[in-house]
């Protein structure tokens, strides 16, 4: 019984009092800081296809998915793809070690207060939001994706 209450509490902590974004709606703008202190706004990458990936270093499916996201990013960044990796509530030191270990080159944003996570209604992680160059939510995926899935969804959001 105690374990069940703990799981319910964790689920409530994960989702908070948030509303999930819907497919077809404009992706809510946000501003977060990178590991090196640079500010990034979603609206700054309008005109590109954007994959927003919500993750944490303790999440095994997140760790397993990241190399595939990196490979897809490397193949399509020159074609108008931007990947924004949104880390949820971890310290910069923890995140930096994770990023260096996996040699990630796309922007890693720190959502230390979980504001963007709640704005997007993110529950289980990893979770990914695919945004068109016009700023519309095209797809939402909860759970680990394989490289082929990421590739096909990215092809849908690349600028024409």
C-alpha distance (Angstrom), angle and dihedral (degrees) to the residues before:
residue distance angle dihedral
X1 . . .
X2 3.79 . .
X3 3.81 90.2 .
X4 3.81 90.3 51.7
X5 3.81 91.2 52.0
X6 3.79 90.0 49.1
X7 3.82 90.9 52.2
X8 3.80 91.5 48.7
X9 3.80 90.2 49.1
X10 3.80 91.4 49.9
X11 3.81 91.2 48.8
X12 3.79 90.2 51.7
X13 3.81 90.1 47.8
X14 3.80 90.0 50.7
X15 3.79 96.5 51.2
X16 3.81 102.5 30.1
X17 3.80 119.5 179.3
X18 3.78 94.9 -44.6
X19 3.77 138.6 134.7
X20 3.77 117.7 -132.6
X21 3.78 118.9 -123.9
X22 3.79 114.0 -111.8
X23 3.78 129.6 -134.2
X24 3.80 109.3 -99.5
X25 3.79 96.0 26.4
X26 3.78 123.9 110.7
X27 3.80 109.5 -92.6
X28 3.82 108.0 -111.0
X29 3.78 111.8 -108.0
X30 3.78 118.0 -118.8
X31 3.77 140.5 172.9
X32 3.80 123.7 -142.8
X33 3.79 136.6 163.7
X34 3.79 126.4 -113.4
X35 3.80 124.9 -135.1
X36 3.81 90.1 -94.2
X37 3.82 92.9 51.1
X38 3.81 98.7 -101.8
X39 3.81 116.7 141.5
X40 3.81 117.9 -127.3
X41 3.81 125.6 -169.7
X42 3.78 123.1 -165.9
X43 3.82 89.5 -135.0
X44 3.83 89.2 61.1
X45 3.81 90.6 68.6
X46 3.81 96.4 48.3
X47 3.79 107.9 136.6
X48 3.80 92.0 45.0
X49 3.77 129.8 86.2
X50 3.80 105.5 -107.8
X51 3.79 130.3 -156.3
X52 3.81 110.2 -165.1
X53 3.79 108.9 -165.1
X54 3.83 119.7 -169.6
X55 3.81 113.3 -155.8
X56 3.81 149.4 144.4
X57 3.80 130.4 -147.2
X58 3.82 93.4 -123.3
X59 3.83 90.7 57.9
X60 3.83 109.6 96.5
X61 3.83 95.0 -160.7
X62 3.83 87.8 51.5
X63 3.81 90.8 52.4
X64 3.80 91.2 47.1
X65 3.83 93.2 48.8
X66 3.82 98.3 47.6
X67 3.83 98.9 76.8
X68 3.83 89.7 53.7
X69 3.81 91.1 50.0
X70 3.82 89.2 49.3
X71 3.82 92.3 51.7
X72 3.83 92.6 48.8
X73 3.82 89.3 47.0
X74 3.81 91.1 52.5
X75 3.82 91.3 50.8
X76 3.81 96.0 48.1
X77 3.81 110.3 25.8
X78 3.82 90.7 96.4
X79 3.82 89.2 51.7
X80 3.80 94.4 58.2
X81 3.81 104.9 -80.5
X82 3.79 121.3 140.6
X83 3.79 121.8 -174.5
X84 3.80 118.9 -161.4
X85 3.79 112.5 -168.3
X86 3.81 107.0 -158.2
X87 3.79 111.7 -160.1
X88 3.78 113.8 -155.1
X89 3.82 118.6 -132.6
X90 3.81 101.5 -39.1
X91 3.80 129.8 129.9
X92 3.77 121.2 -98.7
X93 3.81 90.9 -117.1
X94 3.82 92.1 56.3
X95 3.80 92.7 45.4
X96 3.81 93.5 46.0
X97 3.80 91.7 54.2
X98 3.81 90.8 49.7
X99 3.82 92.9 48.5
X100 3.81 93.2 47.8
X101 3.81 92.7 47.0
X102 3.83 91.7 54.0
X103 3.83 94.3 35.9
X104 3.81 92.9 -129.0
X105 3.81 114.8 -177.2
X106 3.81 102.5 -179.2
X107 3.83 119.1 93.0
X108 3.80 114.8 -76.6
X109 3.80 112.9 -156.0
X110 3.80 125.6 -161.8
X111 3.81 116.4 -133.0
X112 3.79 94.4 -179.4
X113 3.81 95.1 159.3
X114 3.83 93.0 42.8
X115 3.83 90.8 -124.5
X116 3.81 95.9 135.2
X117 3.80 91.6 39.6
X118 3.81 88.5 56.5
X119 3.82 93.3 41.0
X120 3.81 88.5 58.3
X121 3.81 94.6 41.2
X122 3.79 93.4 -122.3
X123 3.79 115.4 179.9
X124 3.80 119.4 160.8
X125 3.79 117.6 26.4
X126 2.88 143.5 -98.7
X127 3.78 91.8 48.1
X128 3.78 125.9 165.1
X129 3.79 133.5 -162.8
X130 3.82 119.0 -161.9
X131 3.82 113.3 -152.8
X132 3.81 126.1 -167.3
X133 3.82 122.9 -130.7
X134 3.83 86.1 -102.2
X135 3.81 89.9 59.7
X136 3.83 98.0 -106.8
X137 3.80 124.1 137.5
X138 3.82 105.7 -113.5
X139 3.82 101.6 171.7
X140 3.79 140.3 5.6
X141 3.79 121.0 -159.9
X142 3.78 125.4 -173.3
X143 3.79 114.0 -164.7
X144 3.77 137.1 23.0
X145 3.80 118.0 -36.5
X146 3.78 128.1 -154.0
X147 3.80 120.2 -128.6
X148 3.82 93.8 -104.6
X149 3.81 91.0 54.2
X150 3.79 92.0 49.0
X151 3.80 90.9 47.7
X152 3.81 94.8 51.4
X153 3.81 93.3 46.5
X154 3.81 91.9 47.2
X155 3.81 90.1 52.4
X156 3.83 87.6 58.4
X157 3.81 92.8 57.4
X158 3.80 103.2 40.2
X159 3.81 114.7 114.9
X160 3.80 112.9 -96.7
